[in-house]
Amino acid sequence: MMRVLFVTGDGHDSLSSVRTLQRYGHKILMAHSAQQALATHTQADFIILDLGLADTDGLEVCRAIRQVSDTPMMAVTERGDELERVLGLKAGADDCVDRGCGIHELVARIEAVTRRSGARHRPSGSIAYGPLRIDQSSRAAWLAGKPIKLTRKEFDLLLTLASRPGVVLTRKELMNHVWNDSWTRGRTIDTHVNSLRTKLGSNDWIVTVRGVGFRFGECGVEPPDGPQPANDTVQAGHHRAGAQVVPPARVG
């Protein structure tokens, strides 16, 4: 069951969609103004935002939510308005649908967006680098035994970099893998990287490779003894010295 937030200025038009999603087992939250949307979006697992709100520009609401939340969001636009769809995607929506689209298409699009937003390659067990541990099954991270409070995208970004230690990932690769959205702007990556560095307590965990992208820095991991190879990059799925995969604890 998902909690789906409908943000619309006309509740009557959304009744059919609401009833259908309820039949699919979802809990529906309603907001009829920008103020209500901004006050309740943190309670939702999925947001359907009508850009044609009466009190505020829906694009501004979309941007405001996306600045503080990674919740999957679909924008509802005027039928056939390509410019509005483009602006909606650039404002942070994960998908756009025309107002009055068929309910089966709406449900299929919600399922597709949810599938994309949650689809990540997560090896079993946990990844540990010195004081940092990342558990992929519970989507949690700890530094020196203390939990780190991360947003969904911050965790995905950290996991993506830590899963490929020593490998420089370009901005385009990170945009495609973490955001799965060609509309994501470069500053979005910088914002998330800066936030991660702050929460990890050091800039050395994520190293900027100017003009290319970023790589995981393994801050706090002691290098192995002996000479190091000239090329210390590794392929996906392999780990350098200092990194270990910790199997999940047995239950019972």
MIVO-500320 format. One line per field, with one value per residue (C-alpha): x, y, z. Coordinates in steps of 0.2 Angstrom, whole numbers. Layout:
BEGIN
xx <- X | ...;
yy <- Y | ...;
zz <- Z | ...;
This chain:
BEGIN
xx <- 0 | 6 | 0 | -4 | -6 | -17 | -14 | -28 | -38 | -54 | -57 | -72 | -61 | -50 | -64 | -63 | -44 | -45 | -58 | -48 | -32 | -41 | -47 | -29 | -26 | -18 | -22 | -27 | -22 | -30 | -23 | -33 | -20 | -1 | -1 | -10 | 2 | 18 | 11 | 7 | 19 | 30 | 17 | 15 | 25 | 19 | 13 | 1 | 2 | -10 | 1 | -15 | -18 | -29 | -19 | -1 | 9 | 10 | 28 | 33 | 25 | 34 | 51 | 48 | 44 | 58 | 71 | 67 | 60 | 64 | 46 | 41 | 30 | 19 | 13 | -4 | -4 | -16 | -19 | -6 | 4 | 22 | 29 | 20 | 26 | 44 | 43 | 36 | 50 | 63 | 54 | 57 | 42 | 47 | 33 | 19 | 2 | -12 | -27 | -41 | -29 | -37 | -36 | -27 | -13 | -12 | -10 | 3 | 13 | 12 | 19 | 32 | 38 | 38 | 48 | 61 | 63 | 65 | 75 | 93 | 106 | 109 | 121 | 117 | 125 | 133 | 148 | 160 | 174 | 184 | 171 | 158 | 145 | 131 | 117 | 109 | 94 | 88 | 95 | 104 | 121 | 132 | 148 | 158 | 143 | 131 | 117 | 117 | 101 | 100 | 87 | 82 | 93 | 108 | 108 | 107 | 121 | 132 | 128 | 132 | 149 | 154 | 149 | 162 | 177 | 191 | 180 | 177 | 158 | 154 | 139 | 129 | 132 | 126 | 111 | 106 | 109 | 103 | 90 | 86 | 81 | 90 | 82 | 91 | 102 | 121 | 118 | 107 | 121 | 132 | 119 | 118 | 136 | 139 | 125 | 133 | 150 | 143 | 134 | 149 | 160 | 173 | 175 | 187 | 173 | 168 | 182 | 178 | 188 | 187 | 179 | 174 | 164 | 166 | 173 | 172 | 187 | 187 | 191 | 198 | 203 | 221 | 230 | 238 | 257 | 268 | 269 | 253 | 249 | 249 | 231 | 220 | 203 | 192 | 177 | 160 | 157 | 175 | 182 | 199 | 209 | 200 | 183 | 174 | 157 | 148 | 135 | 118 | 116 | 107 | 90 | 85;
yy <- 0 | 17 | 34 | 44 | 63 | 71 | 90 | 97 | 113 | 103 | 88 | 83 | 79 | 68 | 57 | 43 | 42 | 42 | 28 | 18 | 19 | 15 | -1 | -5 | -4 | 14 | 26 | 43 | 60 | 76 | 94 | 108 | 122 | 125 | 128 | 111 | 102 | 109 | 105 | 86 | 80 | 73 | 60 | 53 | 40 | 46 | 64 | 68 | 87 | 96 | 111 | 121 | 126 | 141 | 149 | 146 | 142 | 123 | 123 | 133 | 120 | 106 | 115 | 118 | 100 | 93 | 105 | 96 | 79 | 64 | 57 | 51 | 64 | 65 | 82 | 84 | 96 | 102 | 90 | 92 | 106 | 100 | 116 | 113 | 95 | 100 | 113 | 101 | 88 | 102 | 108 | 90 | 79 | 61 | 60 | 70 | 65 | 75 | 80 | 68 | 54 | 36 | 29 | 13 | 24 | 34 | 18 | 11 | 27 | 27 | 9 | 13 | 29 | 19 | 5 | 16 | 26 | 10 | 0 | 0 | -14 | -18 | -33 | -43 | -39 | -23 | -13 | -7 | 6 | 10 | 18 | 19 | 5 | 5 | -8 | -10 | -21 | -9 | 7 | 13 | 20 | 22 | 32 | 26 | 16 | 31 | 31 | 44 | 52 | 52 | 56 | 42 | 50 | 54 | 35 | 30 | 42 | 36 | 18 | 20 | 28 | 16 | 1 | 6 | 12 | 20 | 22 | 40 | 41 | 55 | 67 | 59 | 42 | 48 | 57 | 41 | 29 | 38 | 50 | 40 | 57 | 66 | 82 | 82 | 97 | 97 | 107 | 94 | 82 | 95 | 99 | 81 | 78 | 93 | 87 | 70 | 77 | 87 | 72 | 61 | 75 | 76 | 81 | 66 | 53 | 60 | 66 | 78 | 75 | 91 | 91 | 73 | 68 | 60 | 45 | 37 | 42 | 29 | 42 | 34 | 18 | 14 | 10 | -8 | -10 | -11 | -2 | 2 | -1 | 14 | 11 | 8 | 9 | -7 | -13 | -13 | -27 | -28 | -19 | -12 | -16 | -9 | -12 | -28 | -35 | -39 | -53 | -49 | -56 | -72 | -70 | -82;
zz <- 0 | -4 | 2 | -13 | -11 | -24 | -26 | -36 | -36 | -42 | -31 | -42 | -57 | -47 | -39 | -52 | -50 | -31 | -31 | -43 | -33 | -17 | -26 | -29 | -10 | -9 | 5 | -3 | 4 | -3 | -4 | -13 | -12 | -12 | 6 | 10 | -2 | 6 | 23 | 19 | 6 | 19 | 23 | 5 | -4 | -21 | -26 | -41 | -43 | -54 | -61 | -64 | -46 | -43 | -29 | -34 | -49 | -49 | -55 | -40 | -29 | -39 | -36 | -18 | -14 | -25 | -16 | 1 | -4 | -16 | -16 | -33 | -41 | -56 | -64 | -72 | -87 | -100 | -114 | -128 | -119 | -123 | -115 | -99 | -98 | -102 | -88 | -76 | -79 | -77 | -61 | -53 | -58 | -62 | -76 | -83 | -89 | -98 | -88 | -91 | -96 | -95 | -77 | -83 | -91 | -74 | -64 | -76 | -76 | -57 | -56 | -69 | -59 | -43 | -51 | -58 | -42 | -32 | -44 | -39 | -40 | -21 | -18 | -2 | 14 | 19 | 13 | 26 | 24 | 40 | 51 | 38 | 36 | 22 | 24 | 7 | 13 | 26 | 17 | 32 | 35 | 51 | 54 | 69 | 75 | 74 | 62 | 48 | 43 | 24 | 11 | -2 | -15 | -3 | 1 | -17 | -22 | -7 | -12 | -30 | -26 | -13 | -23 | -36 | -25 | -35 | -51 | -57 | -61 | -73 | -69 | -83 | -76 | -59 | -66 | -75 | -61 | -46 | -53 | -69 | -76 | -91 | -85 | -68 | -68 | -63 | -48 | -41 | -40 | -32 | -19 | -14 | -14 | -2 | 9 | 10 | 14 | 28 | 36 | 34 | 42 | 29 | 11 | 8 | 7 | -10 | -21 | -35 | -51 | -60 | -77 | -75 | -60 | -43 | -35 | -17 | -7 | 7 | 21 | 37 | 28 | 31 | 15 | 13 | 16 | 1 | -16 | -24 | -43 | -54 | -59 | -44 | -52 | -50 | -60 | -54 | -41 | -35 | -20 | -15 | 1 | 15 | 9 | 14 | 11 | 28 | 26 | 34 | 52 | 54 | 62 | 76;
